[in-house]
Amino acid sequence: MGDKGKTTTLRVKELLQEHKQGEDTNYNRLILQLSNREIKVDVLVGLLNQLQASAILLNSDCEELVVTVLKLDWMYHEAKVQQAYMDLVAAIASAQTIYLHHILQLLLSKLSPENLVAPSKDKKVLSGSITRDTSWSEICYATVHSTIQSLLSLVPTLPKHLMKAILNVLPSISSPNEVQVAFIKNLFYVTSYLPELRKDILEVVLNRITELDVHCPRGEIFLPSNYDTDADSSSGEMEDMQFDMDDVSGRTDTSTASADEPMESSSPRLGDVAATLDALMFSLLTYCKETCHNKKGEVDMKESRTFIPQLFQVFGKVVLPTHASNHVQYCLFYVSSLRKSFADAFLDYLWKKFVDPNTAAVMRQSAASYIASLLSRGNFIALGIITASLELMAKWIHSYIDNQEMSSRIRQDVDIHRPFYSICQAMFYIIVYHYKDLLGSEKGHRFVMSLNLDRIVSCKLNPLSFSLPSIVNIFATVTRRYQVVFCYTILERNARVVELVGDTSSGYMRQMSIDNPLGTFFPFDPYLLPRSGSQFIKPLYKEWEGCGISSSTPQTKQTEEEEDEFRIYEEHLQEVPLGLMPSSLSAISPGFMSP
């Protein structure tokens, strides 16, 4: 072994056979030689080529040698070293599948910038020089993807092993912004040559974004104006951090921002988690856009018909059961905006979830919240879809009431009738958001009257008592002014019941706060992340415009007492945020929030 050239060309196979017989002297010397960072290029290439020719001998007894070879900094060498390394990896993966998982983990680890170190100036990397348009990391990523693709023809089971490796090397949630973004972008690129993994990769990505989302409450997205970087960060109140999305630069991706370009001092500063969340949402929404469009910028129906059902499945598994998310669900909001049929498909998916008696009640409630929020907040939703959805809801509600009236005992219980109360609240919410479109014309007024809202609000199940007061009060104001239904008598009766019952278990306010955890969940409340929001969401979003009703609105003759009563509620609408009565302040609904 004294002659390195001789070792390279003649002895590798022999020393592997010696190792198999228990003689490890030359075997250990080979490991040390490969570990030497100063090894000559020609010697290294020779060793790699000889190991490739002997790949059949590299069984589990040679694990230490194989691991040493796989850990070589092959990307920092010139092209012939990298080619020899990739040929060896392919030979090992083909001949010794026991190492496949380890190979994939090492390759995937290079898709994260924290595992890449820029080469020294005297190193020749790859087959060409680094240009201004191509960063060192991008060259490394391209090499890794090329290597993985070369393994596909050799190892049919590679996709299954690849997903396991991805989960093992996925950066932690506390990793820096640029690390997580780079890895997620590379995962999206994997779907371009392994489309069968797209659903699984979407699940990994949405899981990560959801995890960040629930750890980033709305009140902690922006740092307080008096935030001290040397002190522990604290969550600021939303009232102190309101902003105009048009004035925010939206540059939160530190991997693309210039270090010499400070953020405007007047712009709110994102917290670290929020910055990462914004960057990942930008990547996710960009991927959705590119997947659903062809190179001409037109909607690609063929690709979309495959992609959207996969997105629905992952949404149903990861996002729908999650209560505290604020932004991740907007990937569905955006996709729904691309084409009317996409919005119809999403609403159909949610409706089937809601009406399925085998679905958990809390999931059915969540589905109702998504339906209401999408129909209310999407400015791309046609009025025809809204009226069709309201009609569908009303038919289900009336059918439910019919079935309950056949029972000798009707009990007002949110646990028993959770889907019913949820869809009633959804209906009230949609009508409040679109009352001008629905009630501003004679035709629309006739349609709303055909829903028979009077029967719904006055039924023995008493849905007004289990809906959020913020929604109920505005709904009562609007429907009273347009002479659709009179709710105040029921509201006053419910209020008296609450006063009598107090804090006992039968008080609806207590039930809503304890038994109805999704009572204040409106999934498409204002999107606060600046960069992804300004580009993808804001143009599609309908803001809450308030419920100021014009005094010129036609109305039938009312008694003086009724006018006085209505004026009292109108005054509440002006004095209390979101149209709440003073007794309802504790139940302010985020469903009417504006940024």
Salt bridges, closest charged atoms under 4 A:
GLU14 OE1 - ARG11 NE 3.18
GLU18 OE2 - ARG11 NH2 3.71
ASP24 OD1 - HIS19 ND1 2.64
ASP42 OD1 - LYS80 NZ 3.00
ASP73 OD2 - ARG37 NH1 2.65
GLU203 OE2 - LYS317 NZ 2.88
GLU211 OE1 - ARG208 NE 3.76
ASP213 OD1 - HIS327 ND1 3.30
ASP246 OD1 - LYS538 NZ 2.01
ASP253 OD2 - ARG531 NH1 3.58
GLU261 OE2 - ARG251 NH1 3.57
GLU303 OE2 - ARG198 NH1 2.60
ASP344 OD2 - LYS340 NZ 2.91
ASP348 OD2 - LYS352 NZ 3.14
ASP402 OD1 - ARG455 NH2 2.45
GLU405 OE1 - ARG455 NH2 3.32
ASP413 OD2 - ARG411 NH2 3.24
ASP415 OD1 - ARG418 NH2 3.13
ASP437 OD2 - HIS434 ND1 3.89
GLU442 OE2 - ARG446 NH1 3.44
ASP525 OD1 - ARG377 NH2 3.71
GLU545 OE2 - LYS542 NZ 3.96
ASP564 OD1 - ARG567 NH1 2.81
GLU570 OE1 - ARG481 NH2 3.68
